[in-house]
């Protein structure tokens, strides 16, 4: 058994010069809510690939009568956007491999920017603040009028994306939001989605449906996490 993550593309993909959005859930569900809203609101997103690993729980997620992998890649070639989406929170031992897989995929497809997000505990920062891996990414944040973090920490996959992006000279932006540790945060999800749409031309979010979307995301993700629990325990002990 290895921790290698395999990307299986289902169609040819051309998003050269485009964007990769990290939609893996972390603490809370705001990131998943934002990316699901982005996919469902912006037209012409198609399932273009899946991610698989020996260390992923062996489970199929059924949506609208169709089985699917828990970790998927949705692509909008018109906007040149790819979203890495997952119903399951990746185990901490996989964070580095997930981030490196995302970076390599973005490099192979000649993408210009990776966007991720993470929750922070703070009362004295704006609701959304950004951190960038290089000067180009900082310029994008400034152009979107998103404040830039001066000092702090970014854990997990977003943190690894920043560090590896710095070394590889890849533009990475992580949007930090004040969110709760468990359950959906509707306001944070809306703010993250809006910030993403400022960074990705043509992307949009339907805020009128965001609450119901958040409830759907929460329900499906909690069910997936509950069903995958015994399988994950068997893998990690």
C-alpha positions in Angstrom: 0.0 0.0 0.0 1.4 3.4 -1.0 0.2 7.0 -0.4 0.6 7.9 -4.0 -2.4 9.8 -5.4 -3.3 8.9 -9.0 -5.1 11.4 -11.2 -7.4 9.7 -13.8 -8.5 12.1 -16.5 -11.8 11.3 -18.2 -11.4 13.7 -21.1 -8.7 15.9 -22.8 -8.3 19.1 -20.8 -7.0 22.5 -22.1 -6.9 25.2 -19.5 -3.5 26.6 -20.3 -2.9 29.9 -18.5 -5.9 29.3 -16.4 -6.8 28.6 -12.7 -6.9 25.7 -10.3 -9.1 26.0 -7.2 -8.5 23.8 -4.2 -12.0 22.7 -2.9 -10.9 20.1 -0.3 -12.7 20.5 3.0 -10.7 21.4 6.1 -11.8 22.8 9.5 -15.5 23.6 8.9 -17.2 23.4 5.5 -16.9 27.0 4.2 -14.4 26.1 1.5 -16.5 23.2 0.3 -19.6 25.4 0.3 -17.8 28.1 -1.7 -16.4 25.8 -4.4 -19.7 23.8 -4.7 -21.6 27.1 -5.2 -19.0 28.2 -7.8 -19.4 24.9 -9.7 -23.2 25.0 -9.6 -23.6 28.7 -10.4 -21.1 29.0 -13.1 -22.2 27.1 -16.2 -20.3 24.5 -18.2 -18.4 22.8 -15.5 -17.9 19.2 -16.4 -16.5 16.2 -14.5 -13.1 15.8 -16.1 -11.1 13.6 -13.7 -10.9 11.8 -10.4 -8.3 11.3 -7.7 -7.6 7.9 -6.2 -5.2 6.4 -3.7 -4.7 3.2 -1.7 -5.1 5.4 1.4 -8.5 6.9 0.3 -11.5 5.1 2.0 -13.0 2.6 -0.5 -16.4 4.3 -1.0 -18.6 5.4 -3.8 -20.6 8.6 -3.5 -24.0 8.4 -5.1 -25.5 11.7 -6.4 -28.6 11.9 -8.6 -28.5 8.1 -9.2 -24.9 8.2 -10.4 -21.9 6.7 -8.5 -18.7 8.6 -8.2 -15.3 8.9 -6.6 -15.2 11.1 -3.5 -12.4 13.3 -4.9 -13.0 14.7 -8.4 -11.8 17.4 -10.8 -14.4 19.7 -12.5 -13.3 21.8 -15.4 -14.7 24.8 -17.3 -12.6 25.1 -20.4 -14.3 28.3 -21.5 -13.2 30.1 -18.3 -10.0 27.9 -18.0 -10.8 26.9 -14.5 -10.4 23.5 -12.7 -11.8 22.7 -9.3 -10.4 19.9 -7.1 -13.5 18.9 -5.1 -13.9 16.2 -2.4 -16.7 15.0 -0.2 -14.2 13.6 2.4 -11.7 15.5 4.5 -8.3 14.0 3.7 -6.3 12.4 6.5 -3.4 14.5 7.8 -0.9 12.0 6.5 -2.1 12.7 2.9 -2.0 16.5 3.1 1.5 16.8 1.6 0.8 14.3 -1.2 -2.6 16.0 -2.1 -0.8 19.4 -2.3 2.0 18.1 -4.5 -0.4 16.3 -6.7 -2.4 19.5 -7.2 0.8 21.5 -7.9 2.1 19.0 -10.5 -1.3 18.8 -12.2 -1.5 22.6 -12.4 2.1 22.7 -13.8 1.4 19.9 -16.3 -1.6 21.9 -17.6 0.3 25.2 -17.6 -2.0 26.9 -15.2 -1.2 30.4 -14.0 -2.6 30.4 -10.5 -3.8 28.0 -7.7 -6.4 29.3 -5.2 -7.0 27.7 -1.9 -8.6 28.8 1.4 -8.4 28.0 5.1 -10.1 29.0 8.4 -8.3 31.1 11.0 -9.2 32.0 14.5 -9.1 35.8 14.8 -11.3 38.7 15.8 -9.0 41.6 14.6 -8.6 40.7 10.9 -11.0 41.4 7.9 -13.4 38.6 7.2 -11.3 37.5 4.3 -7.5 38.1 4.0 -5.1 36.6 1.5 -1.5 35.3 1.5 0.5 34.8 -1.7 3.5 32.6 -2.7 5.1 35.3 -4.9 4.9 38.8 -6.2 2.6 37.9 -9.1 0.1 36.4 -6.7 0.4 39.5 -4.4 -0.4 41.7 -7.4 -3.6 39.6 -8.1 -4.7 40.1 -4.4 -4.0 43.8 -4.6 -6.0 44.0 -7.9 -8.9 42.2 -6.2 -8.7 44.6 -3.2 -8.1 41.7 -0.8 -5.9 42.6 2.2 -2.6 40.6 2.4 -1.6 38.8 5.6 1.7 40.1 7.0 2.4 37.5 9.8 0.6 34.3 10.7 0.5 30.5 10.0 -1.4 28.5 7.4 -1.7 24.8 8.2 -2.4 21.7 6.1 -2.8 21.5 2.3 -3.1 25.3 1.9 0.2 25.8 3.8 2.0 23.1 1.8 0.7 24.7 -1.4 2.2 28.0 -0.4 5.6 26.5 0.6 6.0 24.3 -2.5 4.6 27.1 -4.7 7.3 29.4 -3.3 10.1 26.9 -4.2 8.6 26.1 -7.6 7.9 29.7 -8.4 4.3 28.9 -8.9 1.6 31.5 -8.1 -0.5 30.4 -5.1 -3.1 32.4 -3.2 -4.7 31.2 0.0 -7.8 33.0 1.2 -8.0 33.0 5.0 -11.4 33.5 6.6 -12.8 33.6 10.2 -14.9 30.5 10.4 -16.2 28.0 13.0 -14.4 24.7 13.5 -17.3 22.5 12.7 -20.4 22.7 10.4 -21.1 25.1 7.6 -20.4 28.8 7.9 -22.8 30.5 5.5 -21.3 34.0 5.7 -17.7 32.7 5.3 -18.7 30.5 2.4 -20.3 33.4 0.7 -17.3 35.7 1.3 -14.8 33.0 0.1 -16.9 32.4 -3.1 -17.0 36.2 -3.7 -13.3 36.5 -3.2 -12.6 33.6 -5.6 -14.9 35.2 -8.2 -12.7 38.4 -8.0 -9.6 36.4 -8.6 -11.0 34.2 -11.4 -12.6 36.2 -14.3 -16.0 34.9 -15.3 -16.6 32.9 -12.1 -19.7 33.8 -10.0 -21.7 32.7 -7.0 -25.5 32.6 -6.5 -25.9 34.0 -3.0 -29.6 33.6 -3.0 -29.2 29.8 -3.1 -26.1 29.7 -0.9 -27.9 28.8 2.3 -29.8 25.9 0.8 -26.6 24.9 -1.1 -24.7 25.0 2.2 -27.3 22.8 3.9 -27.1 20.3 1.0 -23.3 20.2 1.1 -23.4 19.7 4.9 -25.8 16.9 4.7 -24.0 15.0 1.9 -20.5 15.6 3.4 -21.6 14.5 6.9 -23.2 11.4 5.5 -20.1 10.6 3.5 -17.8 11.2 6.5 -20.0 9.0 8.7 -20.1 6.2 6.1 -16.4 6.4 5.5 -15.5 6.4 9.2 -15.2 2.7 9.8 -13.3 2.3 6.5 -10.9 5.1 7.4 -10.4 3.5 10.9 -9.4 0.2 9.2 -6.8 2.0 7.1 -5.3 4.3 9.7 -6.1 2.4 12.9 
